[in-house]
Amino acid sequence: MMKRLTIFLFVFAISVFTFAQDGSKVVHTIKGKVVEESSNRPVSYTNIGLEGTFYGTASDSAGNFELKIPEELVDKSIYFSAVGFKNKQFPVNTLFSKTFNVVKLQAQSYGVDEVDIAAQNMVLIRILRMASEDIKYNYGAGPFNLHCSYSNERTVNDQVQSPKIASVLLYDSNGYSQVSKSDAFTSRKYSVSKEQGNDDYRFSSSLTNIDDLLELDWVRSASAVLNPALLEEYQLSLESQPTIDGKEYWVIAFSQKNPSFEGSGDYYASQFSGKITINKVDYSVLKIEGKVVSPKNNRQGRGLAIGSSNTNYLTDVSYSFTVEYKNLLLNTISLNKNYRYKGETVNEQSVLKVDRAHSNNLTTLNTRDYFPGE
């Protein structure tokens, strides 16, 4: 395992130098695509090289590759190595007869805990990258409706207030086929209706925190540790490898030493950590858990800045959240938040639970219900 990881790190680092050497005559250029054997999904960033040499490259995000073969290396073997897949090796000259080659790799679980910390971090980055890239395969494409139950319970200075309970209808015009933070915001609209018998006047006249809850659906927005561009910012470790309902998972712990807005989703975060549970077979996300500490938050959302003249905001903020997925879709988002507001100590617990989903007979929504009424 260590040998394969060493090859992975070394070949990837030098790949930009491997296409030619002074005095070498290129006699063949092989092109192709690396895919998973069982599903034909592309295997991104596969390490490809000639055994015993420094010649190599890596497949791109779509699994495509191109490698020039010098005259003196036509008798070498070529290997394909990717985290989560069995290595494949065969004579390179078997690829010369085709203008485009499809190389199939067989998925394989492996002992991440058996390698040292530096190598393990690279393996965990690879797992998270695959989880992000496979979102469009593992989750439902839009458009669809989600019928949800919403509850918000607040304790102010140890006094429990009446819970706010509502029904939320969410419309997603693109679904998980168009994963990005901007698309999640523009494509997701919702309406909020109070449940009968809920007499809390303030619920119909104040802001809800449903946006904050939806932003924690990192699978839909490819945010935080599911954003490949941010992975180098995190400290990662393998917490456990549980079996849940007969399926094997990795539980990867993460933290940011210096939390960023892009990484945490909180504009003022001073501490940020959590863990994510990923299926070993298809890289689908089962659960995301996180903890954040922030000196202050905008009342209208943790991702918004507070203007210099604004004195109406939350202070001494800390919160934890859990996001769970089931049957190719979001299932539950829960947020437990503590803060001070206008001299009062507040604990706020919010839950958004999906009760039903459908993709036919849709109710199309064009706005977000920031100030819900009756």
C-alpha positions in Angstrom: 0.0 0.0 0.0 2.8 2.4 0.9 4.5 1.7 -2.4 1.4 2.6 -4.3 0.9 5.8 -2.3 4.5 6.7 -2.9 4.1 6.2 -6.6 0.9 8.3 -6.5 2.5 11.2 -4.8 5.7 11.2 -6.7 4.3 10.7 -10.2 1.6 13.3 -9.7 4.2 15.8 -8.6 6.5 15.3 -11.6 3.8 14.7 -14.2 4.4 18.1 -15.8 7.9 17.1 -16.6 7.3 13.6 -18.0 6.3 14.1 -21.6 9.7 14.3 -23.1 13.4 14.4 -22.3 16.2 15.9 -24.3 17.3 13.5 -27.0 14.1 11.3 -26.7 12.2 10.6 -29.9 8.4 10.3 -29.4 7.1 7.4 -31.5 3.7 6.9 -30.1 1.0 9.1 -28.4 -1.6 7.1 -26.5 -5.0 8.7 -25.7 -7.9 7.3 -23.8 -10.2 7.5 -20.8 -10.1 5.8 -17.4 -13.5 4.5 -16.1 -14.8 2.4 -13.3 -15.4 -1.1 -14.5 -18.9 -1.6 -13.0 -20.4 1.7 -13.8 -18.3 3.3 -16.6 -18.0 6.4 -14.5 -14.8 8.4 -15.2 -12.0 7.9 -12.7 -10.5 11.4 -12.3 -6.9 12.1 -11.6 -5.7 8.5 -12.1 -1.9 8.2 -12.0 -0.5 6.8 -15.2 3.1 5.9 -15.8 5.7 3.6 -17.3 7.0 1.2 -14.8 10.6 1.9 -13.6 10.7 5.4 -15.2 9.7 9.0 -14.5 7.4 9.1 -17.5 3.8 9.5 -16.5 0.7 11.7 -16.4 -2.7 11.9 -14.7 -6.2 11.7 -16.1 -8.2 14.9 -16.0 -11.5 15.4 -14.1 -13.4 13.6 -16.9 -11.0 10.6 -16.8 -9.3 11.5 -20.1 -5.5 11.2 -20.6 -2.8 11.6 -23.2 0.8 10.3 -22.9 3.7 10.5 -25.4 5.9 7.4 -25.4 9.6 7.8 -26.3 11.2 5.3 -28.6 13.4 3.7 -25.9 10.4 3.0 -23.7 8.0 1.2 -26.0 8.8 -2.2 -24.4 7.9 -0.9 -20.9 4.7 -1.7 -18.9 2.2 1.0 -18.2 0.4 1.2 -14.8 -2.9 2.9 -13.8 -3.2 3.7 -10.1 -6.1 5.5 -8.3 -7.1 5.6 -4.7 -10.1 3.3 -4.2 -9.3 1.1 -7.2 -7.1 -1.9 -7.9 -3.9 -1.1 -9.8 -3.8 -2.2 -13.4 -0.6 -2.9 -15.4 0.1 -4.3 -18.8 2.6 -3.8 -21.8 2.2 -0.2 -23.1 2.5 -1.4 -26.7 -1.0 -3.0 -26.4 -2.4 0.5 -26.5 -0.6 1.5 -29.7 -3.1 0.0 -32.1 -6.1 2.1 -31.0 -6.6 5.8 -31.5 -8.6 6.0 -28.2 -8.4 3.5 -25.4 -10.8 2.9 -22.6 -9.1 1.5 -19.4 -11.4 0.0 -16.8 -10.4 0.0 -13.1 -12.0 -2.2 -10.5 -13.1 -0.6 -7.3 -11.4 -1.7 -4.1 -11.7 -0.8 -0.5 -8.4 -0.3 1.4 -7.1 0.3 4.8 -6.6 4.0 5.1 -5.6 3.6 8.7 -2.6 1.5 7.7 -0.6 4.4 6.2 1.3 7.3 7.8 -0.3 10.7 8.5 1.0 12.5 5.4 0.0 9.7 3.0 -3.4 9.3 4.8 -4.1 13.0 4.2 -3.6 12.5 0.5 -5.9 9.5 0.5 -8.6 11.3 2.4 -8.4 14.2 0.0 -8.9 11.7 -2.8 -11.9 10.2 -1.1 -13.5 13.6 -0.6 -12.7 14.6 -4.2 -14.4 11.5 -5.4 -17.4 12.1 -3.2 -17.8 15.6 -4.7 -17.3 14.4 -8.3 -19.9 11.6 -7.9 -22.7 13.8 -6.5 -24.3 14.0 -9.9 -24.4 10.2 -10.0 -25.5 9.5 -6.4 -28.3 12.0 -5.9 -31.6 13.0 -7.6 -31.6 15.3 -10.5 -34.2 18.1 -10.7 -36.7 19.4 -11.0 -38.4 18.1 -7.9 -40.4 19.2 -4.8 -39.6 18.4 -1.2 -42.4 18.6 1.3 -40.8 19.3 4.7 -41.7 19.8 8.3 -40.0 22.7 10.1 -39.7 23.3 13.8 -38.0 26.0 15.8 -37.7 25.9 19.6 -36.1 28.7 21.6 -35.1 29.1 25.2 -34.5 32.7 26.3 -32.8 33.2 29.7 -33.8 29.7 30.7 -37.5 30.4 29.7 -38.9 28.0 27.1 -40.9 29.7 24.5 -43.7 28.2 22.4 -42.3 26.2 19.5 -42.7 27.5 15.9 -44.0 24.7 13.7 -44.6 25.0 9.9 -44.8 23.2 6.6 -42.2 24.0 4.0 -42.5 23.3 0.3 -39.2 23.4 -1.5 -38.9 23.5 -5.3 -35.5 22.7 -6.9 -35.3 23.4 -10.7 -32.0 21.6 -11.2 -31.4 19.3 -8.3 -28.1 17.5 -7.7 -27.2 17.5 -11.4 -26.0 21.1 -11.2 -24.1 21.2 -7.9 -22.7 24.6 -6.9 -23.3 27.2 -4.3 -24.7 29.7 -6.8 -27.0 27.2 -8.5 -28.3 25.9 -5.2 -29.3 29.5 -4.3 -30.8 30.4 -7.6 -32.6 27.1 -8.3 -34.0 26.4 -4.8 -37.2 28.3 -3.9 -39.5 27.7 -1.0 -42.8 28.6 0.7 -43.6 28.4 4.4 -47.0 27.8 5.9 -47.9 27.9 9.6 -49.4 24.8 11.0 -53.0 25.1 12.4 -53.1 25.8 16.1 -49.7 27.6 16.2 -50.6 31.0 17.7 -47.1 32.4 17.9 -47.5 35.9 16.3 -43.8 36.5 15.9 -43.4 33.6 13.4 -45.5 35.4 10.8 -43.7 38.7 11.3 -40.0 37.7 11.7 -37.3 36.1 9.7 -37.0 32.3 9.5 -33.6 30.6 9.4 -34.4 28.2 6.6 -31.7 29.7 4.3 -29.1 28.9 7.0 -30.4 25.3 7.2 -30.4 24.8 3.4 -26.8 26.2 3.1 -25.7 23.3 5.3 -26.7 20.9 2.5 -23.1 20.8 1.2 -23.9 18.0 -1.2 -26.2 20.2 -3.1 -23.8 23.2 -3.1 -20.5 21.3 -3.3 -19.3 23.4 -0.3 -16.7 23.1 2.4 -15.0 19.7 2.3 -17.0 18.8 -0.8 -15.4 21.6 -2.7 -12.2 20.1 -4.2 -10.6 23.6 -4.5 -10.6 24.0 -0.7 -9.4 20.6 0.4 -5.8 21.7 1.0 -7.1 24.1 3.7 -8.4 21.3 6.0 -6.7 19.1 8.5 -8.1 15.6 7.8 -8.0 12.4 9.8 -9.8 9.0 9.6 -12.0 8.7 12.6 -13.6 5.3 12.0 -14.7 2.8 9.4 -18.2 1.7 10.6 -20.6 -0.7 9.0 -24.1 0.9 8.9 -27.1 -1.1 7.6 -24.7 -3.6 6.0 -22.7 -1.0 4.2 -19.1 0.1 4.9 -18.3 3.8 5.4 -15.4 6.1 6.1 -15.9 8.7 8.8 -13.5 11.5 8.1 -12.9 14.3 10.7 -12.0 17.7 9.4 -11.0 21.1 10.8 -9.7 24.5 9.6 -7.0 26.0 11.7 -7.9 29.4 10.3 -11.6 29.2 9.3 -12.5 30.9 6.0 -15.9 32.0 4.8 -15.6 29.7 1.9 -14.7 26.8 4.1 -17.1 27.2 7.0 -20.0 29.2 5.4 -19.8 31.5 8.4 -18.5 35.0 7.8 -17.0 35.5 11.2 -16.1 31.9 12.2 -13.2 31.6 14.6 -13.4 27.8 15.1 -14.7 25.2 12.6 -14.6 21.4 12.7 -16.7 18.4 12.0 -16.9 15.0 10.3 -18.4 13.5 7.2 -19.6 9.9 6.6 -18.9 8.5 3.1 -19.9 5.2 1.5 -16.9 3.1 0.5 -18.5 1.7 -2.6 -20.1 4.7 -4.4 -18.7 7.6 -2.4 -22.2 8.9 -1.5 -22.5 11.0 1.6 -24.6 9.6 4.4 -24.1 12.3 7.1 -22.3 15.7 7.7 -21.7 17.0 11.2 -20.1 20.2 12.2 -19.3 22.7 15.0 -18.7 26.4 14.7 -17.7 29.2 17.1 -18.2 32.8 16.0 -17.9 36.1 17.8 -20.9 37.4 16.0 -23.5 36.6 13.3 -25.8 38.7 11.2 -29.5 38.0 12.2 -30.3 37.4 8.5 -27.8 34.6 8.1 -24.4 33.4 9.3 -22.9 34.0 5.8 -23.6 37.7 5.7 -21.4 40.5 6.9 -22.5 43.0 9.5 -22.4 46.7 8.5 -20.4 49.1 10.6 -23.5 51.0 11.6 -25.5 47.8 12.4 -25.9 47.1 16.2 -28.7 44.6 15.8 -26.8 41.3 15.6 -26.0 38.1 17.5 -22.9 37.8 19.7 -21.0 34.9 21.4 -22.3 32.5 18.8 -21.7 28.7 18.9 -23.6 26.0 17.1 -23.6 22.4 15.9 -25.4 20.9 13.0 -26.2 17.6 11.4 -27.2 16.9 7.8 -28.5 13.4 6.8 -29.2 12.0 3.4 -31.4 9.1 2.4 -32.8 7.6 -0.9 -30.7 9.9 -3.2 -31.9 13.1 -1.5 -31.6 15.3 1.5 -33.4 13.8 4.5 -32.9 16.0 7.6 -31.0 19.2 8.7 -30.8 20.1 12.3 -29.1 23.1 13.9 -28.5 23.8 17.6 -27.4 27.4 18.1 -26.4 29.3 21.2 -25.9 33.1 21.3 -26.6 36.4 23.0 -29.0 38.9 21.6 -30.0 42.3 23.2 -28.6 41.1 26.6 -30.4 37.8 26.5 -29.0 34.3 26.4 -30.7 32.2 23.7 -30.6 28.6 22.7 -32.3 27.9 19.4 -33.0 24.4 17.9 -34.2 24.2 14.3 -35.0 21.1 12.3 -36.0 20.8 8.6 -37.1 17.2 7.8 -38.2 16.0 4.4 -41.4 14.1 4.6 -42.1 13.5 0.9 -40.4 14.1 -2.4 -41.7 13.9 -6.0 -40.6 14.8 -9.5 -44.1 14.8 -11.2 -47.1 17.1 -10.8 -44.7 19.8 -9.5 -45.5 23.0 -7.8 -43.2 25.6 -9.3 -42.0 28.3 -7.0 -40.3 31.6 -8.0 -39.4 33.2 -4.7 -38.1 32.4 -1.2 -40.6 32.9 1.6 -38.4 35.1 3.9 -41.3 36.6 5.8 -44.0 33.8 5.9 -47.6 34.7 6.7 -50.7 32.6 7.4 
